[in-house]
Amino acid sequence: RKADRQTGVQIISNNAFSDISHDWVWLHNLAAISTPEAQEKAQKLVHEWLENTSTDHDLPLISETWMESTLAARICQWIYGWDNLLSDSEPALKNSVGDSFGKQIHHLVTIFDNEPNKFDSILSLKALLLCCLTDCLHERFISQYEANLEEFIKTQQLPDGGIVNRNPTSSAILLEHLSDLRQAYLETERQVPAFVQHSLDRVSSHLKLMSFKDGRLPRFQGGYNLPGFALKDGIKRSAYQGAAAPSAPHSGYEKITSGKTEIIMDIGTSANGKLNQKNYHASIGAMEIYVDEKPMIVNCGDVQFTDSAWLLAQRSSSAHST
């Protein structure tokens, strides 16, 4: 977002809008509607996207279209939406989509940077494993990407179930992606890897501790306030039925509950790693307080797609309830 100097209105930049349009999240939303009108709209949007976006490797690649995270997200949405929205489309469109995504999957395999210290790698690993499970990639690759995923989890997930960047939203993102993979393994009649279920159990227990009664997460370390139903759905799909963790000593958070009052406090130290240090928020001693499932004291944060000045301001101590 950029603020208009005269009105102060926050305007989403073209780059941010492009990222949203190119990751195909709209396909998932249309699949959820599941009506003939939604199917027609999805096929029209896919056709327009293919008409206006080149997938030929000998032509210049538009940056926001071919960023690894955007490409991985698009491939995931394509796999999810194929049966409901695209499988019975006109043969010409079906062939065009298949040809395009064959090239896009090949491109993701080529550019995939197996860097376990980069949290965004989880989305690429999810996309590549979904491709293996749905026969878009040869199954011989599955052991390789499972090994990459296991190494990613060992690097990113703390013993208490949180993430090394100490961002509660990152824990929710891990839960979402691993729950999606777990479901894909089950639907393709494959055994869910033990390390995936173990990770799901730890992160679910952690998030039960870190969420308020309405299901929302506190705004710590760059986290944002996800709708409560999204977190509850992720925990349900993880198959975890245990209790909340008693505390989060490795992530650096404590929770106090008394009657209708809930307090979550940041008692941790700075996050590990150069990248996490760069995004670290000065929130030690900060707290969020909910009373009767309503927020009473919260951190600022919660601003996405913003410029560097605002990002820096959100990381300052004055932007937190210390």
KOLFI-313990 format. One record per atom (N, C-alpha, C, CB): residue in three letters; x, y, z. Coordinates in pm, whole numbers, plus 50000, padded with zeros to 5 digits. Glycine has a CB too. Layout:
BEGIN
ALAXYZ...
This chain:
BEGIN
ARG500844988150000ARG500005000050000ARG500875012350000ARG499055000150121LYS500375022649936LYS501035035649941LYS499985046249977LYS501735039049804ALA500355055350064ALA499395065350109ALA499385077150013ALA499725069950251ASP498205081049968ASP498055092949886ASP498355105149974ASP496625093749824ARG499235113949927ARG499695125250010ARG498565134850043ARG500815132749940GLN497575136249955GLN496505145849977GLN495405139950065GLN495915150449845THR495045127150041THR493915121350113THR494335112350227THR493055113650018GLY495585107150222GLY496025097750324GLY495465083850305GLY495635102850460VAL494715081750197VAL494095068750172VAL495165058550136VAL493045069850060GLN495055046550191GLN495995035750161GLN495565028850031GLN496065025550278ILE496465028749933ILE496155022949803ILE497085011149777ILE496285033549690ILE496514999749742ILE497334988049711ILE498074990449581ILE496464975249702SER499384987749584SER500184989949465SER499874979649358SER501654989549499ASN500244982749234ASN499994973449124ASN500724960349145ASN500414979548991ASN501934960749202ASN502684948449225ASN501964939349321ASN504074951649277ALA501394945049428ALA500654936849524ALA499444930549458ALA500234945249644PHE498724938449378PHE497554933049309PHE497944922149211PHE496804944249235SER499084923949143SER499554913949048SER499864900849118SER500784918948974ASP500494901749236ASP500794889549310ASP499524881949343ASP501554892849439ILE498484889249383ILE497224882949419ILE496574876549297ILE496274893149481SER496574883449184SER495914878149066SER496674866449006SER495754889048962HIS498004866449017HIS498804855848956HIS498924843349042HIS500164860948925ASP498554844049171ASP498654831949252ASP497394823349245ASP498934835549397TRP496384828249173TRP495164820749143TRP494334817249268TRP495524807949070VAL494434824849374VAL493604822249492VAL492124823149456VAL493934832149604TRP491824831549358TRP490424833049313TRP489854819749262TRP490324843649203LEU490714810949211LEU490224797949164LEU489714789649282LEU491334790349089HIS490434790249393HIS490004783149514HIS488664788549563HIS491064784449624ASN488514801849559ASN487264807949605ASN486094803949517ASN487394823249609LEU486314803449386LEU485244799449294LEU484904784649312LEU485654802149150ALA485914776449340ALA485644762249363ALA484794760249487ALA486964754449376ALA484994768849587ALA484214767849710ALA482754771149686ALA484794777149817ILE482474780249589ILE481084783749557ILE480384772049490ILE481034796249465SER481094765249399SER480634752849337SER479264754049272SER480604741949440THR479114763749182THR477894765349104THR478264765848956THR477114778249146PRO477324763448865PRO477634764648722PRO478164778348685PRO476404761648640GLU477644788748750GLU478114802248722GLU479574803948765GLU477214812548792ALA479924798148880ALA481304798948927ALA482234791248834ALA481414793449070GLN481764779848785GLN482574771948693GLN482824779648563GLN481894758548663GLU481774786048512GLU481914793848389GLU482864805548410GLU480544799048343LYS482744812148526LYS483614823548555LYS485064818948566LYS483174830548684ALA485294807648631ALA486654802548647ALA487294799448512ALA486654789948734GLN486524793048425GLN487054789548294GLN487374802048212GLN486074780648218LYS486534812348226LYS486784824948155LYS488044831648206LYS485584834348171LEU488224832048339LEU489414838348397LEU490684830748360LEU489274839248548VAL490604817548361VAL491774809548324VAL492154812148178VAL491494794448346HIS491124812648093HIS491374815347951HIS492044828947933HIS490074814747870GLU491534839148002GLU492104852547991GLU493534852848044GLU491234862748067TRP493774845648154TRP495124845448210TRP496104839148111TRP495144837648345LEU495704828048050LEU496564821347953LEU496814830047830LEU495944807947911GLU495784837647789GLU495924846247673GLU496904857647698GLU494574851847634ASN496974862247822ASN497774874047854ASN499104870947922ASN496984883147941THR499394858247945THR500614854448016THR501344843747936THR500294849448159SER502584846447904SER503374836647828SER503994826447922SER504474843647748THR503994813847880THR504684803347954THR505814797447870THR503694792347995ASP506184804447763ASP507304799847680ASP508614804447742ASP507164805047533HIS509514795047764HIS510754798247833HIS511704806747750HIS511444785647874ASP511454807847620ASP512344816047538ASP511894830547534ASP512424810447398LEU510824833747607LEU510344847447615LEU510614852947754LEU508834848247580PRO510714866147768PRO510954871847900PRO509844867947998PRO511054887147890LEU510244864848120LEU509274860848222LEU508944872848310LEU509834849148307ILE507634875448326ILE507194886448410ILE507504883048554ILE505664889348391SER508184891848626SER508724888648757SER507664883648855SER509394900748815GLU506544891248869GLU505554887248968GLU504834874348929GLU504544898248987THR504814871248800THR504174858948755THR505014846748786THR503894859748607TRP506344848348779TRP507244836948787TRP508084836648914TRP508144836848669MET507754845049011MET508384843749141MET508084829849196MET507904854749238GLU509054823849263GLU508894809949308GLU507634808049393GLU510114805549387SER507404817049489SER506254815549579SER504934817149503SER506334825749692THR504874826749410THR503654828849332THR503394817049240THR503754841749249LEU504434812049176LEU504314800449088LEU503844788149165LEU505644797549019ALA504424785849283ALA504034774349365ALA502584775349409ALA504944773149488ALA502164787449449ALA500774789349490ALA499824786649374ALA500554803649544ARG500184791349256ARG499324789349137ARG499194774449104ARG499904796949016ILE500274767149112ILE500224752749083ILE499324745549183ILE501644746649085CYS499424749349311CYS498544743349412CYS497074745949380CYS498874748949552GLN496744758549346GLN495354761949317GLN494864754749191GLN495204777149300TRP495744753049094TRP495374745848972TRP495024731349005TRP496524746448869ILE495814724949090ILE495544711049128ILE494234710049205ILE496714705449213TYR494004719449298TYR492774719149377TYR491534721549290TYR492844729549488GLY491654730649193GLY490474734749118GLY490194726848993GLY490614748749081TRP491114717848954TRP490974711048825TRP489674703048816TRP492154701848803ASP489424694248910ASP488264685248901ASP486944692848902ASP488284675249016ASN486804702448993ASN485534709449009ASN485264719948901ASN485484716049143LEU486324726248851LEU486114737848765LEU486634736448623LEU486744749648827LEU487614727948601LEU488274728048471LEU488234714748397LEU489674732148488SER487934703648467SER488064690448404SER487104688548287SER487824679748506ASP485924695048292ASP484964693448183ASP484884705748093ASP483584690348238SER485964713548090SER485994725348004SER486164721147858SER487134734848046GLU486064730747769GLU486234727847627GLU487604721747600GLU486044740647543PRO487694712047509PRO488974705247483PRO490124714847456PRO488824695947365ALA489864725647381ALA490934735047348ALA491484741547476ALA490424746047251LEU490574745647567LEU491004751947692LEU491714741647780LEU489804758047768LYS491174729547787LYS491774719147869LYS493204716247821LYS490924706347865ASN493394715147690ASN494724712547636ASN495674724147663ASN494644709747487SER495144736247651SER495964748147673SER496414748947819SER495184760847635VAL495474746147910VAL495804746348053VAL496834735548084VAL494524744348139GLY496594723348032GLY497524712448058GLY498924715348007GLY497014699747996ASP499004720947887ASP500304724147829ASP501004734947910ASP500134728647683SER500234745347949SER500814756248026SER501354751448160SER499784767248048PHE500564743248229PHE501004739148363PHE502084728548358PHE499824734048442GLY502154721048251GLY503304712348234GLY504594720448232GLY503174704048105LYS504584731648160LYS505754740348154LYS506004747148289LYS505554751048045GLN504924750948357GLN505094757848485GLN505644748548592GLN503774763748530ILE505174736048594ILE505714726348689ILE507194723848662ILE504934713048681HIS507534722448535HIS508944720548497HIS509784732548544HIS509074718648344HIS509224744548530HIS509954756648571HIS510144756848723HIS509204769348525LEU509124752648800LEU509264752448945LEU510334742348987LEU507914749049012VAL510334730748923VAL511364720748952VAL512754726748926VAL511154707948866THR512864734548821THR514164740348781THR514634751148878THR514064746148641ILE513724759848921ILE514134771249002ILE514044768649152ILE513284783248968PHE513464757149192PHE513284754349334PHE514604755249408PHE512664740449355ASP514644764049507ASP515834766349586ASP515664759149719ASP516104781649608ASN516214747249730ASN516044739249851ASN516834745649965ASN516494724649828GLU516234755850024GLU516874763250131GLU516014762050257GLU517084778250091PRO516354752550348PRO515514750350466PRO515444762350559PRO516024738650542ASN516404771950547ASN516364783750633ASN515374794250583ASN517754789950641LYS514774792050466LYS513814801550410LYS512404796050433LYS514074803950258PHE511594803050513PHE510274797750549PHE509364796050428PHE509614806850651ASP509484804850328ASP508634804050210ASP508834791150132ASP508874815850120SER509904783750160SER510144771150089SER509034761050111SER511464765150134ILE508274762450220ILE507204752850249ILE506174752550137ILE506524756250381LEU505894764050075LEU504894764449969LEU505384757049844LEU504544778949934SER506654758749809SER507204751549694SER507234736549719SER508614756649661LEU507614732549839LEU507644718249873LEU506244712249867LEU508254716150011LYS505274719749916LYS503884715049909LYS503454713349764LYS502954724849981ALA503734723149679ALA503334722449538ALA503994710449469ALA503704735449465LEU505284708449494LEU506014697549428LEU505514683949476LEU507514698949454LEU505224682649605LEU504704669949656LEU503294667349604LEU504714669949809LEU502464677849594LEU501134676149536LEU501244671449391LEU500334689349543CYS502214676749318CYS502434672349179CYS502794657549174CYS503544680749113CYS503614653049268CYS503974638849273CYS502764630249308CYS505094636549374LEU501974634749404LEU500834626849451LEU499714626149348LEU500304632549580THR499654635849257THR498604636149155THR499134632249017THR497974649949148ASP500324626449014ASP500934621348890ASP501274632348790ASP499994611548824CYS501384644848837CYS501874655448750CYS503404655048740CYS501414669248802LEU504024648948838LEU505454645948837LEU505634631048864LEU506234654648943HIS506704625248814HIS506954611048834HIS507154608248983HIS508194606248752GLU506604597049029GLU506644593849171GLU508074591549222GLU505814581549197ARG509034590049132ARG510414588249179ARG510944600649251ARG511324584849060PHE510284612149227PHE510724624549293PHE510204625649436PHE510254636549212ILE509224617449472ILE508534619749599ILE509464617849719ILE507354610449611SER510344607949714SER511254605749827SER512214617449842SER512044592649808GLN512624623349730GLN513514634949735GLN512844646749802GLN513974638849594TYR511604649849761TYR510914661449818TYR510444658749961TYR509724665249731GLU510164646349996GLU509854643150136GLU511074645350224GLU509354628550148ALA512244641650173ALA513474644050249ALA513724659050266ALA514684637450179ASN513454666850160ASN513584681450168ASN512614687150271ASN513344687850030LEU511394681950274LEU510394686850368LEU510774683350511LEU509024680950334GLU511294671450533GLU511704667550668GLU512834676450718GLU512144652750669GLU513784679550630GLU514884688450668GLU514364702550696GLU515954688750557PHE513404707050618PHE512794720250640PHE512154720850778PHE511734723250530ILE511404710550815ILE510724710350945ILE511744710251058ILE509794698050955LYS512804702351044LYS513834701951148LYS514484715651166LYS514904691451112THR514624723051057THR515274736151062THR514334747051114THR515784739950925GLN513074746551074GLN512144757551101GLN511324755851228GLN511214759050985GLN511004743551267GLN510084741551379GLN510834739451510GLN509164729751351LEU510434746851611LEU511014745751743LEU510424733851819LEU510804758751822PRO511084729251924PRO510564717752000PRO509154719752055PRO511494714652113ASP508784732352087ASP507434734752141ASP506374736252031ASP507444747152228GLY506774734651904GLY505814735251794GLY505784748351720GLY504474732351843GLY506404758851776GLY506434771751709GLY507484772051598GLY506714782851810ILE507624783651535ILE508574785551425ILE509714794451472ILE507874791651301VAL510894792551415VAL512084799851462VAL511924815051452VAL513294795551382ASN511084820051360ASN510884834551351ASN509954839851459ASN510334838251214ARG509384831051541ARG508524834351655ARG507214840951612ARG509274843551750ASN506864840051487ASN505624846051435ASN504494835751446ASN505804850751287PRO503464838251529PRO502374828651543PRO501674825551410PRO501364833751643THR501604835551321THR500954833251192THR501744823251108THR500804846451116SER503074823351120SER503884813451048SER503534799351094SER505374816251070SER503264797751222SER502854784551273SER501534780351209SER502714784851427ALA500604790051195ALA499314787051131ALA499484783650984ALA498364798851146ILE500434790150917ILE500704787250776ILE501274773150761ILE501684797650716LEU502204769450850LEU502744755750848LEU501624745650869LEU503824754050957LEU500744748350964LEU499594739450990LEU498744737750864LEU498734744951104GLU498454748750796GLU497624748150675GLU498264739550567GLU497374762150622HIS499544741950539HIS500214734750430HIS500384719950462HIS501564741050401LEU500754716850586LEU500934702750622LEU499594695450629LEU501664701650756SER498534702350671SER497204696250672SER496734693250530SER496184705450743ASP497034702450438ASP496704700050296ASP497444687850244ASP497054712450211LEU498724686750277LEU499504675250232LEU499004662350294LEU500984677150264ARG498674662850422ARG498144650850489ARG496884645950418ARG497834653850638GLN495994655350385GLN494764651750316GLN495054645850179GLN493854663850302ALA496054651350109ALA496414646349977ALA496964632049984ALA497444655749911TYR497784629350085TYR498294615650104TYR497144605950125TYR499274615050224LEU496184609750208LEU495064600950238LEU494184598650115LEU494224606650352GLU493934609450039GLU493064608349922GLU493704600049811GLU492704622149870THR495024599349808THR495714591249707THR496124577649764THR496954598649654GLU495574574449882GLU495774561449947GLU497244558449972GLU495164550449861ARG497954568650018ARG499334567150059ARG499444569650209ARG500264576749979GLN500444563950269GLN500664565850412GLN501244579650438GLN501584554950468VAL500664586450534VAL501174599750571VAL502524597850640VAL500164607350665PRO503574604550592PRO504884603150657PRO504804606350806PRO505924612250589ALA505484598350887ALA505414600151032ALA505884614051075ALA506244589451102PHE506904619351008PHE507434632551047PHE506414643551019PHE508754635450973VAL505544641650918VAL504504651550888VAL503474651651001VAL503824648450753GLN503004639851042GLN502004639251149GLN502584644151281GLN501474624851164HIS503844640851308HIS504474645451432HIS504564660751434HIS505884639251447SER504924666651321SER504984681151311SER503604687351329SER505574685351177LEU502594681151268LEU501214686051283LEU500754685551428LEU500264677851195ASP501104674951498ASP500714673751639ASP501344684951722ASP501114660051694ARG502614687651697ARG503314697951774ARG502774711951745ARG504814697451744VAL502574714951615VAL502114728351582VAL500664730451624VAL502274731051432SER499844720051620SER498444721251664SER498384723851814SER497654708551629SER499184716551891SER499234718652035SER499694732852067SER500154708352101HIS500694737551992HIS501224751052012HIS500164761651980HIS502464753251924LEU499444759851871LEU498464769851830LEU497234769751920LEU498044767451686LYS496914758451979LYS495824758252077LYS496184766852197LYS495504743752122LEU497454766752234LEU497924775452342LEU497904789952299LEU499344771452386MET498374792752178MET498604806452133MET497354813552082MET499624806452025SER496254806652073SER495024813052022SER494104816952137SER494284803651925PHE493364827652112PHE492344831752208PHE491084823252187PHE492024846952193LYS490124824852275LYS488934816352269LYS488144818052140LYS488034819152387ASP488274829752075ASP487564831851949ASP488344826051830ASP487314846751926GLY489494819551860GLY490264813051755GLY491314821951691GLY489354808051651ARG491374834551728ARG492344843651667ARG493694842951737ARG491814858051670LEU494744846951662LEU496094846751714LEU496544860851751LEU497054840651611PRO497474862151846PRO497994875451880PRO498904880751769PRO498754875052013ARG499044893951764ARG499874900451662ARG501284902451715ARG499254914051621PHE502054891751713PHE503454892551755PHE504374889351637PHE503734882851872GLN505534895851633GLN506574892951535GLN506084893151389GLN507184879451565GLY505244902951357GLY504754904251220GLY503534896051190GLY505824900551126GLY502974889451290GLY501764881451268GLY500554890051244GLY501504872251386TYR499544884251180TYR498304891651158TYR497134883251204TYR498144895451008ASN496024889951225ASN494874884151293ASN494034875451199ASN494004895251352LEU494394862751186LEU493624853751100LEU492234851351158LEU494374840451083PRO491224849351071PRO489894845751122PRO489964832951205PRO488904843951004GLY489244832551313GLY489314821151403GLY488924808051339GLY488444823551519PHE487934808351248PHE487474795851188PHE488564789151106PHE486254798351102ALA489464796951046ALA490524791450963ALA491484782951046ALA491294802550892LEU491824787851165LEU492714780451253LEU492044767751304LEU493164789251370LYS490804768751345LYS490084756951396LYS489934746351289LYS488714760951448ASP489704750551165ASP489594741051055ASP490914733951030ASP489124748150927GLY492014741351036GLY493334735451015GLY493654725051121GLY494394746151014ILE493344728051247ILE493604718551355ILE492724706151339ILE493344725051493LYS491484708051297LYS490594696651274LYS491154687651164LYS489184701451237ARG491634693551055ARG492154685550944ARG493484678950978ARG492324694350821SER494184683951079SER495454677951119SER495264664851193SER496234687551205ALA494044662351242ALA493684650251318ALA494244650551460ALA494204637851246TYR494744662051504TYR495234663151641TYR494044664751735TYR496224675051657GLN493984656351838GLN492874656851932GLN493344659152075GLN492084644051925GLY494604662652090GLY495154664852223GLY494864678852276GLY496634662552222ALA495454681552391ALA495234694352459ALA496224704852411ALA495364692652611ALA495994717052453ALA496934727752424ALA498224725552502ALA496324741552459ALA499324730052447ALA500604729352519ALA500504737852645ALA501794734152427PRO501164733752754PRO501094741752878PRO501814755052868PRO501674733852992SER502844755752782SER503584768152763SER504364767252632SER504544770852883ALA505044778052597ALA505844778352474ALA507224783952508ALA505154786952363PRO508044776252580PRO509334781452627PRO510334784052515PRO509944771852723HIS510294776252408HIS511244778052300HIS510844789852210HIS511354765252217SER509534791552192SER509034802852113SER509064815752193SER507604800052065GLY509004814652326GLY509084826552409GLY507764833252436GLY509984836352347TYR506724825352464TYR505424830952497TYR504834823752617TYR504464829952376GLU504054831052694GLU503304825252804GLU501864830052797GLU503934828952940LYS500954821852847LYS499534825252845LYS498964823752985LYS498744816352744ILE498184833653025ILE497494833353155ILE496004834753130ILE498014844853250THR495224825853189THR493774826353174THR493124826553312THR493254814453091SER492194835853332SER491464836653457SER490044840953426SER492144846453556GLY489104831853443GLY487714834953411GLY487564838153263GLY487214846653496LYS487054850053233LYS486864854253094LYS488054862053039LYS485614862753083THR489114863253118THR490284871053077THR491404862053028THR490774879753194GLU491974865552912GLU493094858152855GLU494234867952826GLU492664850652725ILE495444864352868ILE496614872552844ILE497694864052779ILE497134879052975ILE498234868652666ILE499384862152603ILE500514872352600ILE499034856952458MET501674868352654MET502794877652669MET504034872352597MET503104879952819ASP504784881752538ASP506054878652474ASP507154879452579ASP506334888452354ILE507764867952610ILE508844867652709ILE510134862452644ILE508454858852830GLY510174862452511GLY511284856252440GLY512444865652414GLY510814850752311THR513404860252342THR514554867952297THR514454869552146THR515894861152339SER515444876052087SER515404878351943SER515434865051868SER516574887351899ALA514824864851750ALA514734852651669ALA516104848951615ALA513744854551553ASN516284836051587ASN517554831051536ASN517674833251386ASN517704816251567GLY518914834851338GLY519154835851194GLY519154850251146GLY518114828051117LYS519964852951043LYS520084866550991LYS518764871750936LYS521144866950883LEU518034863250861LEU516774867750803LEU515754870850912LEU516214857250707ASN515674862351013ASN514734864651121ASN515114876851203ASN514644852451211GLN516434879351220GLN516874891351290GLN516444903851215GLN518394891151310LYS516534903351082LYS516174914850999LYS514714918551017LYS516454911850852ASN513834908651041ASN512404911151055ASN511954911251201ASN511624900650979TYR512904911451293TYR512574910451435TYR511804922651484TYR513834908551518HIS510794920151568HIS510004930851630HIS510444932651775HIS508484927651622ALA510574945051818ALA510974948251955ALA509764947252047ALA511614962551963SER509334934952072SER508064932852143SER508234925452275SER507114925252055ILE509464923952324ILE509664916852449ILE508934924152562ILE511174915552482GLY508124916852635GLY507324922752742GLY505954927352696GLY508054934152802ALA505704926952566ALA504394931052515ALA503354920352546ALA504454933752363MET502114924452551MET501034915052578MET499784918752500MET500714914552729GLU498954908852477GLU497614911152424GLU496624905352524GLU497444904652281ILE495544912752547ILE494554908952648ILE493174908452584ILE494574918752768TYR492494897152601TYR491104895452557TYR490244893652682TYR490964883352458VAL489064899752681VAL488094898052788VAL486764894152726VAL487964911052875ASP486234882952768ASP484954877952715ASP485024876452562ASP483794887452754GLU486154871052514GLU486384868452372GLU486444881052287GLU485314859452319LYS486714892352352LYS486834905052278LYS488184911252310LYS485664914852315PRO488874916852209PRO490194922852233PRO490084935652315PRO490884925752101MET490904936352421MET490964948452503MET492264955852478MET490834944852653ILE493394948752477ILE494694954652449ILE495384946152344ILE495574955852578VAL495814952352233VAL496484945052126VAL497694952952077VAL495504942052009ASN498564946152006ASN499664952951938ASN499124959651811ASN500814943051904CYS499914968651754CYS499494975251628CYS499574965051515CYS500384987751597GLY500684964951445GLY500894954851341GLY499734953451245GLY501144941651404ASP499634941751187ASP498484938051106ASP498364945850977ASP497254939751185VAL499434951850929VAL499404959050801VAL500234951350700VAL499934973650817GLN499604947550589GLN500274939850486GLN500464948450361GLN499464927050452PHE501364944050270PHE501624950850143PHE501934965750165PHE500424949250049THR502834968550257THR503134982450288THR504584985750254THR502844985350436ASP504964998350265ASP506315002250229ASP507275000350347ASP506345016750182SER508575002050319SER509604998950418SER509495007650543SER510975000750356ALA509055020150527ALA508945028950643ALA507905023850741ALA508595043150598TRP506765019450688TRP505715014050774TRP506155000850837TRP504405012150695LEU506834992450759LEU507324979750813LEU508274982150930LEU508014971550704LEU509154992050916LEU510084995351023LEU509345000651145LEU511115005650975ALA508335009051122ALA507555014551233ALA506835003551309ALA506545024951182GLN506314993651237GLN505604982551302GLN506514974051388GLN504944973851199ARG507824974251358ARG508764966251435ARG509244973351561ARG509954962651349SER508944986051575SER509454993751689SER508714990051817SER509315008851662SER509344992951928SER508744989852058SER507434997652080SER509724993052170SER507385009852027SER506185018252047SER504965012951973SER506465032352002ALA505155003651881ALA504014997751811ALA503484985551883ALA504414994051669HIS504014982752001HIS503614971052078HIS503154975252217HIS504774960952087SER502294967152275SER501724970252406SER502674965852517SER500344963452423THR503834972252523THR504844969052624THR504584976852754THR506254972152570
